[in-house]
């Protein structure tokens, strides 16, 4: 059983790390789009697609990198009491509170999948002047949420094993 848990945690963390490392470079794409937007507004006719594309890239950046950020402990934590606790108490609290995150991510994924299916079936488009199809960004959002859900479960397993004295 421990070998299966170890395999799951290592596989999920490797996948989240790989996706997160590749996703980090989306910031350069977003910078390029915003730079083009600034130049086009200053010297040429303003492009109608740059602002919305930058928003889509930012959504992909945040959601696809969420699992990797969680793995690195990069999410914000309320440190009013947490910093003074022992490692064991922190692990107990983390293993309990992560259940709320997992429940939230499951509901978010459920809604995201339903919204993605709707966007695909009905050809949903944005209400902006550019009017891009919404399905691609909604699918990317679902992938990011799913990766973060897998990473949250892996973190929970790691915390439970740490409480039992098992090193993964």
SENU-105373 format. One record per residue (C-alpha): residue number from 1; residue in three letters; chain; x, y, z. Coordinates in steps of 0.2 Angstrom, whole numbers, plus 5000, padded with zeros to 4 digits. Example, Ala and Ser with C-alpha at 12.3 -4.5 7.8 and 13.67 -1.06 7.14 Angstrom:
SENU-105373
- seq; type; mol; x; y; z
- 1; ALA; A; 5062; 4978; 5039 $
- 2; SER; A; 5068; 4995; 5036 $
***
This chain:
SENU-105373
- seq; type; mol; x; y; z
- 1; UNK; A; 5000; 5000; 5000 $
- 2; UNK; A; 5014; 5012; 5004 $
- 3; UNK; A; 5023; 5008; 4988 $
- 4; UNK; A; 5007; 5013; 4978 $
- 5; UNK; A; 5005; 5029; 4988 $
- 6; UNK; A; 5023; 5033; 4985 $
- 7; UNK; A; 5021; 5030; 4967 $
- 8; UNK; A; 5006; 5041; 4966 $
- 9; UNK; A; 5014; 5055; 4975 $
- 10; UNK; A; 5030; 5055; 4965 $
- 11; UNK; A; 5020; 5054; 4948 $
- 12; UNK; A; 5009; 5068; 4953 $
- 13; UNK; A; 5023; 5079; 4959 $
- 14; UNK; A; 5033; 5075; 4944 $
- 15; UNK; A; 5019; 5080; 4932 $
- 16; UNK; A; 5014; 5096; 4942 $
- 17; UNK; A; 5033; 5101; 4942 $
- 18; UNK; A; 5035; 5098; 4923 $
- 19; UNK; A; 5019; 5108; 4919 $
- 20; UNK; A; 5023; 5121; 4931 $
- 21; UNK; A; 5041; 5123; 4925 $
- 22; UNK; A; 5034; 5125; 4907 $
- 23; UNK; A; 5020; 5136; 4912 $
- 24; UNK; A; 5032; 5149; 4920 $
- 25; UNK; A; 5037; 5154; 4902 $
- 26; UNK; A; 5019; 5160; 4899 $
- 27; UNK; A; 5024; 5176; 4908 $
- 28; UNK; A; 5035; 5180; 4893 $
- 29; UNK; A; 5021; 5178; 4881 $
- 30; UNK; A; 5010; 5189; 4891 $
- 31; UNK; A; 5024; 5202; 4892 $
- 32; UNK; A; 5025; 5201; 4873 $
- 33; UNK; A; 5007; 5203; 4870 $
- 34; UNK; A; 5006; 5218; 4882 $
- 35; UNK; A; 5021; 5226; 4874 $
- 36; UNK; A; 5013; 5224; 4857 $
- 37; UNK; A; 4998; 5232; 4864 $
- 38; UNK; A; 5007; 5247; 4871 $
- 39; UNK; A; 5017; 5249; 4854 $
- 40; UNK; A; 5001; 5248; 4844 $
- 41; UNK; A; 4991; 5260; 4854 $
- 42; UNK; A; 5005; 5273; 4853 $
- 43; UNK; A; 5010; 5272; 4835 $
- 44; UNK; A; 4997; 5262; 4826 $
- 45; UNK; A; 4979; 5257; 4827 $
- 46; UNK; A; 4975; 5249; 4844 $
- 47; UNK; A; 4973; 5230; 4843 $
- 48; UNK; A; 4957; 5224; 4850 $
- 49; UNK; A; 4963; 5207; 4855 $
- 50; UNK; A; 4978; 5211; 4866 $
- 51; UNK; A; 4969; 5214; 4882 $
- 52; UNK; A; 4959; 5198; 4882 $
- 53; UNK; A; 4973; 5187; 4876 $
- 54; UNK; A; 4984; 5194; 4890 $
- 55; UNK; A; 4969; 5189; 4902 $
- 56; UNK; A; 4968; 5172; 4895 $
- 57; UNK; A; 4987; 5169; 4896 $
- 58; UNK; A; 4986; 5175; 4915 $
- 59; UNK; A; 4973; 5163; 4918 $
- 60; UNK; A; 4983; 5149; 4911 $
- 61; UNK; A; 4998; 5155; 4920 $
- 62; UNK; A; 4990; 5155; 4937 $
- 63; UNK; A; 4980; 5139; 4935 $
- 64; UNK; A; 4992; 5128; 4927 $
- 65; UNK; A; 5006; 5133; 4939 $
- 66; UNK; A; 4994; 5131; 4954 $
- 67; UNK; A; 4999; 5113; 4958 $
- 68; UNK; A; 5018; 5117; 4956 $
- 69; UNK; A; 5016; 5132; 4968 $
- 70; UNK; A; 5007; 5121; 4980 $
- 71; UNK; A; 5021; 5108; 4979 $
- 72; UNK; A; 5034; 5122; 4983 $
- 73; UNK; A; 5023; 5129; 4998 $
- 74; UNK; A; 5021; 5145; 4988 $
- 75; UNK; A; 5003; 5148; 4993 $
- 76; UNK; A; 4998; 5161; 5006 $
- 77; UNK; A; 4995; 5154; 5023 $
- 78; UNK; A; 4988; 5164; 5038 $
- 79; UNK; A; 5003; 5164; 5050 $
- 80; UNK; A; 4995; 5171; 5065 $
- 81; UNK; A; 4996; 5155; 5075 $
- 82; UNK; A; 5004; 5143; 5062 $
- 83; UNK; A; 5022; 5149; 5064 $
- 84; UNK; A; 5022; 5145; 5083 $
- 85; UNK; A; 5016; 5128; 5081 $
- 86; UNK; A; 5027; 5112; 5081 $
- 87; UNK; A; 5029; 5103; 5064 $
- 88; UNK; A; 5017; 5089; 5070 $
- 89; UNK; A; 5003; 5101; 5074 $
- 90; UNK; A; 5006; 5110; 5058 $
- 91; UNK; A; 5005; 5093; 5049 $
- 92; UNK; A; 4989; 5089; 5058 $
- 93; UNK; A; 4981; 5106; 5054 $
- 94; UNK; A; 4987; 5105; 5036 $
- 95; UNK; A; 4980; 5087; 5034 $
- 96; UNK; A; 4963; 5093; 5040 $
- 97; UNK; A; 4961; 5110; 5031 $
- 98; UNK; A; 4967; 5102; 5014 $
- 99; UNK; A; 4951; 5092; 5014 $
- 100; UNK; A; 4942; 5109; 5012 $
- 101; UNK; A; 4953; 5113; 4997 $
- 102; UNK; A; 4950; 5096; 4989 $
- 103; UNK; A; 4931; 5098; 4991 $
- 104; UNK; A; 4932; 5116; 4984 $
- 105; UNK; A; 4943; 5110; 4969 $
- 106; UNK; A; 4931; 5095; 4966 $
- 107; UNK; A; 4916; 5108; 4965 $
- 108; UNK; A; 4926; 5120; 4954 $
- 109; UNK; A; 4931; 5106; 4942 $
- 110; UNK; A; 4913; 5100; 4941 $
- 111; UNK; A; 4907; 5117; 4937 $
- 112; UNK; A; 4922; 5120; 4925 $
- 113; UNK; A; 4918; 5104; 4915 $
- 114; UNK; A; 4900; 5108; 4914 $
- 115; UNK; A; 4905; 5126; 4908 $
- 116; UNK; A; 4917; 5119; 4895 $
- 117; UNK; A; 4905; 5106; 4888 $
- 118; UNK; A; 4892; 5121; 4886 $
- 119; UNK; A; 4906; 5131; 4877 $
- 120; UNK; A; 4910; 5117; 4866 $
- 121; UNK; A; 4892; 5112; 4862 $
- 122; UNK; A; 4885; 5130; 4859 $
- 123; UNK; A; 4901; 5138; 4852 $
- 124; UNK; A; 4901; 5151; 4866 $
- 125; UNK; A; 4911; 5166; 4862 $
- 126; UNK; A; 4917; 5181; 4873 $
- 127; UNK; A; 4906; 5197; 4873 $
- 128; UNK; A; 4921; 5208; 4868 $
- 129; UNK; A; 4924; 5216; 4851 $
- 130; UNK; A; 4937; 5202; 4847 $
- 131; UNK; A; 4924; 5188; 4851 $
- 132; UNK; A; 4936; 5173; 4854 $
- 133; UNK; A; 4929; 5156; 4857 $
- 134; UNK; A; 4929; 5152; 4876 $
- 135; UNK; A; 4931; 5133; 4875 $
- 136; UNK; A; 4950; 5133; 4874 $
- 137; UNK; A; 4953; 5144; 4889 $
- 138; UNK; A; 4939; 5134; 4899 $
- 139; UNK; A; 4948; 5118; 4895 $
- 140; UNK; A; 4964; 5125; 4900 $
- 141; UNK; A; 4956; 5130; 4916 $
- 142; UNK; A; 4949; 5113; 4919 $
- 143; UNK; A; 4966; 5105; 4916 $
- 144; UNK; A; 4974; 5117; 4929 $
- 145; UNK; A; 4961; 5114; 4942 $
- 146; UNK; A; 4963; 5095; 4939 $
- 147; UNK; A; 4982; 5096; 4941 $
- 148; UNK; A; 4980; 5106; 4957 $
- 149; UNK; A; 4967; 5093; 4964 $
- 150; UNK; A; 4979; 5079; 4960 $
- 151; UNK; A; 4993; 5089; 4969 $
- 152; UNK; A; 4981; 5093; 4984 $
- 153; UNK; A; 4978; 5074; 4986 $
- 154; UNK; A; 4996; 5070; 4985 $
- 155; UNK; A; 5000; 5083; 4998 $
- 156; UNK; A; 4986; 5076; 5009 $
- 157; UNK; A; 4993; 5058; 5007 $
- 158; UNK; A; 5011; 5065; 5011 $
- 159; UNK; A; 5004; 5073; 5027 $
- 160; UNK; A; 4995; 5058; 5033 $
- 161; UNK; A; 5010; 5047; 5030 $
- 162; UNK; A; 5021; 5060; 5039 $
- 163; UNK; A; 5009; 5059; 5054 $
- 164; UNK; A; 5011; 5040; 5054 $
- 165; UNK; A; 5030; 5041; 5053 $
- 166; UNK; A; 5031; 5035; 5035 $
- 167; UNK; A; 5043; 5045; 5024 $
- 168; UNK; A; 5037; 5046; 5006 $
***
